[in-house]
Amino acid sequence: QVQLVESGGGLVQPGGSLRLSCVSSVAMFRIAAMGWYRQVPGKQRELVAINTRDGTTNYVDSVKGRCTISRDNAKNTVYLQMYSLKPEDTAVYYCNVRTMYAETYWGQGTQVTVSS
């Protein structure tokens, strides 16, 4: 059974930083891309950042310059380092893994709240 276990969410003040982690049980050689999405109530889930097999990274415009996605293949882990957080970054953040065999897996989500 595939598991994606997220951690690192929480309450942070505007301007603060957080690092989200996601440990994947999917073998790295099967993975095409790992990414982070977020969702707020009443809105569609949106892609925040993605890291593909060839090392390419992409970010949604609203977080460019404030987020860094990275992978540690030895630990089967993807990270999302977030800086200069804003109240509008408040959401449930989900880890996502896509394999080279058209499989998609989601983590359970971790709440990030940016508030003073």
N, C-alpha and C positions, 0 to 999 in steps of 0.2 A: 504494500500500500504506500503510495507516494505521500510524503509529508513535506510541507513547507512551514517552517516554524519561524515566526517573526518576533522581534523584540525591539525595544528601544523607544517606543512611543511614550507620550506623557504630556504633562503641562509645562509650558515654557513661556517666558515673557517675550513680548515683541522685541526683535533684535537678537534673540538668543539662538542657540544651535542645538541640534539633535542629530544623533546617528542611529538610523534604523538598520537592523540586521535581519537577514533571512537565511536560514540554513535549509538546504534542499537535500532530499533523499534521492533525487534523480541523479543518476550517474552523469558526470560532467561531459562525457563523450557523446551523450545523447542530446545535449542541450544546444538549441539554436540561438536562444536569446533569454535573458533574464531581465526583469524590469520591475518597476514600481508604478502602481496606479493609486489614485485616491478618489474618494467619493464622499460627497456631503448629501444629507437627506434631501430628496426631491430632485437631485441632479444625476446625470449619467456619470458612470465611472470614467475618469480620464487618465490617460497616460501621463506620468510625471517624467520618467526617465527610463531609458532602455539601454542595455549593453548586449551587443550581439557577439556571436561566436568569433568573428574576426577582430573583435576589439572596438568596433565602432560604437560610439555613444550618441544618443540624441536626447534632447530635453524639450519639454513644453516651454513655450516662450516665457511664461510667467515665472519660471524658476531658473532660467538661464542666468549664470553668474552667481547663483545662490545655492546650487546643489551640485554634488558630485556623486556619480554612481561608479562603483568599483566592484571587482570580484576577486575572491581568493579561491582559486580552483582547488588548492590543497585542502581547504576547509569546506568546500561545496557551499560557499556563502557569498551572498551579494549584499552590498551595503549601499545605503543612501545617506550621505552626509549633507545636512541642510544647515545653511547659515542665514543670518539676517532674516529670521522668520517673521512673517506677517500674520495678522489675524486671519486673512483670507487663505492662509495655508492650513487652517484648521480643517481636518477631515479624518476619515478612516483610511489608512494607507495599507494597500494590499501588495504583497509580493506575487509576481507572476513568472512562471517558467513555460517556455514553449520549446518542444523538442523538434528534432529533425524529422519526426514521424507524425507531425500534425497533432500532437497531443498538447493540451494546455492545462496547467495546474495553477491553483490559487492558494494563497495562504489564508489564514482565518481573519486577518486584518488587525491592525494596531492603531489605536486612537492617538492622534496628535492634536493637541489643543494649544493655540497661541493666544494668550490673554494676559492682561495685567491684573 
